[in-house]
Amino acid sequence: MRQMNSRVKPNRRGAFTLIELLVVIAIIAVLMSLMVGAVQKVREAANNIQSSNNLRNIGLAITNCATQNKGKLPPGFGRFRGSAPASAFTSLLPYLEQDVVHREYMTLASQQAGAGPAIAITNSQFLKVFQSSNDISNKGTGGLTSYTLNTVVFSNANPQGDMTDLATVAPLGVNFDTSFRHDKEFANGATNSLIAMEKSASCGLLNGSPGQIDHFWGGQVVGSKVYAKIGFGPIATPASVPLVAPTQVRPGPGMADDAGFQAFTSAGFYALMGDSRVIHVSANVNQQVFNAVCMVKTNAASSVLAPWDD
């Protein structure tokens, strides 16, 4: 018998060709881009939740403050129930579990030096409840705030674009003691009354021109002048145009305009209503609708109010 000498050939695998390698790299690049987009969306969604929760907590603080003070709310800047002059955000601190900061402020503000040193303390206080992670103008340090209060409710704060110093109206806000009645003065009910909303903490423009304007929740002292740049108010001549200009939808660093309104995301912004309800509002809501919910002491037709909560 002849013996057959059989050999088993080894199973050799050839190397990747250049085309195969490029295809693999392209697939990995596509997957990476999809992952980055997904991560960004998840991060933005988390930031949205954080910002709406902040506004919700501010709303609960406002309601609790009114309940414990016979329906009254503090002014945008001034005395509240016999206290030293302070911003509305400072007066709300006890209802936001920030009693220590509030006591420190009131102790200093009651001394001979007045509100100046007290305001300086709040300007260094980082409080997460006043800062939105979606606000790219906010560096996340110090006493900046990503939220603004309705000056119809919280009078004597500076509304958008208003650089009037409070010291020229009344020294250090001593006479600013007006209190809004949360339980009586909402003409269209609390549900249709806007009391707070998101706004860029640091604005690099004023009416389109360069002008650095920072919004400190405790107010600001410049020389002998006091500012409470924490407010917004009705638009003097509202038009049937979007409230948020296209350039103010997620504006880049230094591009937020203090004279207008901003949306931290392309979808719009969050707003706090008088009943502590936080809603998401389209950046395209028009100025006339905004005025209807902003002028809380004025009756407005339901047809005008309805588009706000669409």
C-alpha positions as CSV (number, residue, x, y, z in Angstrom):
1,M,0.0,0.0,0.0
2,R,1.3,3.3,-0.9
3,Q,1.4,5.7,1.9
4,M,-0.1,9.1,1.1
5,N,1.7,12.0,2.5
6,S,-1.0,14.5,3.0
7,R,-0.4,18.0,4.3
8,V,-2.9,20.2,6.0
9,K,-2.5,23.7,4.8
10,P,-2.6,26.3,7.6
11,N,-5.6,28.6,7.7
12,R,-4.0,31.9,7.0
13,R,-5.9,35.2,7.3
14,G,-4.8,37.9,5.0
15,A,-4.3,41.5,6.3
16,F,-6.9,44.2,6.1
17,T,-6.9,46.0,2.8
18,L,-6.8,49.7,2.7
19,I,-10.4,49.9,1.7
20,E,-11.5,47.7,4.6
21,L,-9.5,49.8,7.0
22,L,-11.1,53.0,5.8
23,V,-14.6,51.5,6.0
24,V,-13.9,50.5,9.7
25,I,-12.6,54.0,10.5
26,A,-15.6,55.6,8.9
27,I,-18.0,53.4,10.8
28,I,-16.2,54.2,14.1
29,A,-16.4,58.0,13.2
30,V,-20.1,57.8,12.6
31,L,-20.7,55.9,15.8
32,M,-18.6,58.5,17.8
33,S,-20.6,61.4,16.3
34,L,-23.8,59.7,17.2
35,M,-22.6,59.1,20.7
36,V,-21.4,62.7,21.1
37,G,-24.8,64.0,19.9
38,A,-26.6,61.6,22.3
39,V,-24.4,62.7,25.2
40,Q,-25.0,66.4,24.4
41,K,-28.8,65.8,24.3
42,V,-28.7,63.9,27.6
43,R,-26.6,66.7,29.2
44,E,-29.0,69.4,27.9
45,A,-32.0,67.5,29.2
46,A,-30.4,67.1,32.6
47,N,-29.6,70.8,32.6
48,N,-33.2,71.6,31.7
49,I,-34.4,69.6,34.6
50,Q,-32.0,71.4,36.9
51,S,-33.1,74.8,35.7
52,S,-36.8,74.1,36.0
53,N,-36.2,72.7,39.5
54,N,-34.4,75.9,40.5
55,L,-37.4,77.9,39.3
56,R,-39.8,75.6,41.0
57,N,-37.9,76.0,44.3
58,I,-37.9,79.8,43.8
59,G,-41.7,79.6,43.2
60,L,-42.2,77.6,46.4
61,A,-40.1,80.1,48.3
62,I,-42.3,83.0,47.0
63,T,-45.5,81.2,47.9
64,N,-44.2,80.3,51.4
65,C,-43.0,83.9,51.9
66,A,-46.4,85.3,50.9
67,T,-48.2,82.8,53.2
68,Q,-46.1,83.7,56.2
69,N,-46.3,87.5,55.6
70,K,-50.1,88.1,55.1
71,G,-49.9,87.7,51.3
72,K,-47.1,90.2,50.9
73,L,-44.0,89.8,48.8
74,P,-40.7,91.7,49.1
75,P,-39.8,94.5,46.7
76,G,-37.2,94.0,44.0
77,F,-35.0,96.1,46.3
78,G,-36.0,97.7,49.5
79,R,-37.3,97.1,53.0
80,F,-39.5,94.1,53.7
81,R,-41.5,93.9,56.9
82,G,-39.1,96.2,58.7
83,S,-35.9,94.6,57.4
84,A,-32.8,96.4,56.2
85,P,-32.9,97.3,52.4
86,A,-32.2,94.1,50.3
87,S,-33.0,92.6,47.0
88,A,-36.0,90.3,46.6
89,F,-33.7,87.3,46.2
90,T,-32.0,88.2,49.5
91,S,-35.4,88.5,51.2
92,L,-36.3,85.0,49.9
93,L,-33.2,83.3,51.3
94,P,-34.9,82.0,54.5
95,Y,-37.4,80.2,52.3
96,L,-34.6,78.7,50.3
97,E,-32.9,77.2,53.3
98,Q,-30.2,79.9,53.2
99,D,-30.8,81.4,56.7
100,V,-27.1,81.8,57.4
101,V,-26.5,84.0,54.3
102,H,-29.6,86.0,55.1
103,R,-28.6,86.7,58.7
104,E,-25.1,87.6,57.7
105,Y,-26.5,90.1,55.1
106,M,-29.0,91.7,57.5
107,T,-26.4,92.0,60.3
108,L,-24.1,94.0,58.0
109,A,-26.9,96.0,56.3
110,S,-28.2,97.2,59.6
111,Q,-24.9,98.7,60.6
112,Q,-23.7,102.2,60.0
113,A,-21.9,101.3,56.7
114,G,-25.3,100.4,55.2
115,A,-26.1,98.0,52.4
116,G,-22.8,98.3,50.6
117,P,-20.7,95.7,52.5
118,A,-23.8,93.4,52.8
119,I,-24.3,93.5,49.0
120,A,-20.6,92.8,48.5
121,I,-21.0,89.6,50.6
122,T,-23.8,88.3,48.4
123,N,-21.8,89.0,45.3
124,S,-19.3,86.4,46.4
125,Q,-21.9,83.8,47.4
126,F,-22.3,81.0,44.9
127,L,-25.8,79.6,45.3
128,K,-26.8,76.8,42.9
129,V,-30.5,77.6,43.1
130,F,-29.8,80.9,41.3
131,Q,-27.7,79.4,38.5
132,S,-28.7,77.5,35.4
133,S,-26.2,75.0,33.9
134,N,-27.6,75.8,30.4
135,D,-26.7,79.4,30.8
136,I,-23.4,79.6,29.0
137,S,-22.9,83.2,30.0
138,N,-22.7,82.2,33.6
139,K,-19.2,81.1,34.7
140,G,-20.7,79.3,37.7
141,T,-18.8,81.5,40.3
142,G,-19.9,84.2,42.7
143,G,-23.3,85.7,43.2
144,L,-24.6,85.7,39.6
145,T,-28.1,84.7,38.8
146,S,-29.6,83.1,35.7
147,Y,-33.1,84.1,36.7
148,T,-35.0,87.4,36.7
149,L,-38.1,88.6,38.5
150,N,-41.1,90.5,37.2
151,T,-40.8,94.1,38.3
152,V,-44.6,94.5,38.4
153,V,-44.6,92.0,41.2
154,F,-41.1,92.8,42.7
155,S,-41.0,96.6,42.2
156,N,-37.9,98.7,42.3
157,A,-35.6,96.2,40.5
158,N,-34.0,97.2,37.3
159,P,-35.9,95.7,34.3
160,Q,-34.2,94.7,31.0
161,G,-31.9,97.4,29.6
162,D,-32.6,99.8,32.5
163,M,-29.4,101.1,34.1
164,T,-31.0,103.6,36.5
165,D,-29.3,103.5,39.9
166,L,-31.5,103.2,42.9
167,A,-29.4,105.6,45.0
168,T,-30.7,108.5,42.9
169,V,-34.3,107.5,43.6
170,A,-33.9,106.9,47.3
171,P,-30.6,106.4,49.2
172,L,-29.8,102.7,49.4
173,G,-33.4,101.9,48.8
174,V,-34.5,103.1,52.3
175,N,-38.0,104.1,51.0
176,F,-38.5,101.1,48.8
177,D,-40.9,99.3,50.9
178,T,-43.8,98.5,48.4
179,S,-45.2,95.0,48.8
180,F,-47.2,93.1,46.2
181,R,-50.2,91.2,47.5
182,H,-49.7,87.6,46.2
183,D,-53.2,86.7,47.4
184,K,-55.1,89.6,45.8
185,E,-53.4,91.4,43.0
186,F,-53.2,88.9,40.1
187,A,-55.9,90.2,37.7
188,N,-55.9,87.1,35.5
189,G,-55.3,84.6,38.4
190,A,-51.9,83.2,39.4
191,T,-52.0,80.6,36.6
192,N,-51.7,83.3,33.9
193,S,-49.3,85.6,35.8
194,L,-45.6,85.5,35.0
195,I,-43.3,86.2,38.0
196,A,-39.9,84.9,37.0
197,M,-38.0,83.5,34.0
198,E,-34.5,82.6,32.7
199,K,-32.2,85.3,31.6
200,S,-28.4,85.4,30.9
201,A,-26.5,86.1,34.0
202,S,-23.8,88.0,32.2
203,C,-24.6,90.2,29.2
204,G,-22.0,91.6,26.9
205,L,-24.3,93.9,24.9
206,L,-26.8,96.6,25.6
207,N,-29.1,97.5,22.7
208,G,-26.6,95.8,20.3
209,S,-23.6,97.8,21.6
210,P,-20.8,96.4,23.8
211,G,-21.6,96.8,27.5
212,Q,-20.7,94.3,30.2
213,I,-23.7,93.9,32.5
214,D,-23.6,91.3,35.3
215,H,-26.7,90.3,37.2
216,F,-26.0,89.7,40.9
217,W,-28.9,88.2,42.9
218,G,-28.0,90.4,45.9
219,G,-27.8,93.7,44.0
220,Q,-24.7,95.7,43.1
221,V,-22.9,98.7,44.4
222,V,-20.9,100.9,42.1
223,G,-19.4,103.9,43.9
224,S,-22.3,105.4,45.9
225,K,-24.9,103.9,43.5
226,V,-27.0,100.8,44.1
227,Y,-28.4,98.6,41.4
228,A,-30.8,95.6,41.4
229,K,-30.3,94.3,37.9
230,I,-32.5,91.2,38.6
231,G,-35.7,92.3,37.0
232,F,-37.7,92.3,33.8
233,G,-40.8,94.3,32.8
234,P,-43.4,94.8,30.2
235,I,-42.2,95.9,26.7
236,A,-43.0,99.6,26.1
237,T,-44.2,99.1,22.5
238,P,-44.8,95.3,22.0
239,A,-45.0,94.1,18.5
240,S,-46.2,90.9,17.0
241,V,-42.7,89.5,16.7
242,P,-40.9,86.8,18.6
243,L,-40.0,87.7,22.2
244,V,-36.5,86.2,21.8
245,A,-34.5,87.4,18.8
246,P,-32.7,84.7,16.7
247,T,-29.3,86.1,17.9
248,Q,-30.4,85.6,21.5
249,V,-31.2,81.9,21.3
250,R,-28.3,80.4,23.2
251,P,-26.1,83.5,22.6
252,G,-22.3,82.9,22.6
253,P,-20.0,84.4,25.3
254,G,-20.4,88.2,25.3
255,M,-23.3,88.1,22.9
256,A,-26.3,88.2,25.3
257,D,-28.1,91.6,25.1
258,D,-29.4,92.9,28.4
259,A,-32.1,95.0,26.6
260,G,-33.8,91.8,25.4
261,F,-34.5,88.2,26.4
262,Q,-32.6,85.0,26.0
263,A,-33.4,81.3,25.5
264,F,-30.8,78.9,26.8
265,T,-31.7,76.3,24.3
266,S,-33.1,76.3,20.8
267,A,-36.4,75.0,22.1
268,G,-37.1,78.1,24.2
269,F,-36.9,79.0,27.9
270,Y,-38.5,78.2,31.3
271,A,-40.9,80.5,33.1
272,L,-42.3,80.5,36.6
273,M,-46.0,81.4,37.0
274,G,-47.7,82.8,40.1
275,D,-49.1,79.4,41.1
276,S,-45.5,78.0,41.4
277,R,-46.0,76.2,38.1
278,V,-42.9,76.0,35.8
279,I,-43.6,75.9,32.1
280,H,-41.5,75.7,29.0
281,V,-42.2,78.6,26.6
282,S,-41.2,78.8,22.9
283,A,-38.7,81.4,21.9
284,N,-41.1,82.4,19.2
285,V,-43.9,83.5,21.5
286,N,-44.7,87.1,20.5
287,Q,-44.1,90.2,22.6
288,Q,-47.8,91.0,22.9
289,V,-48.5,87.7,24.5
290,F,-45.5,88.2,26.9
291,N,-46.9,91.6,27.9
292,A,-50.3,90.0,28.7
293,V,-48.8,87.6,31.2
294,C,-46.2,90.1,32.5
295,M,-48.7,92.9,33.3
296,V,-50.2,90.8,36.1
297,K,-52.4,93.7,37.5
298,T,-54.1,94.3,34.1
299,N,-57.0,92.2,32.7
300,A,-56.2,90.5,29.5
301,A,-58.3,88.6,27.0
302,S,-58.1,84.8,27.3
303,S,-57.3,84.6,23.6
304,V,-54.1,86.6,24.2
305,L,-53.1,84.6,27.3
306,A,-53.6,81.2,25.7
307,P,-50.6,81.2,23.3
308,W,-48.2,81.6,26.3
309,D,-48.8,78.1,27.6
310,D,-48.9,76.3,24.2
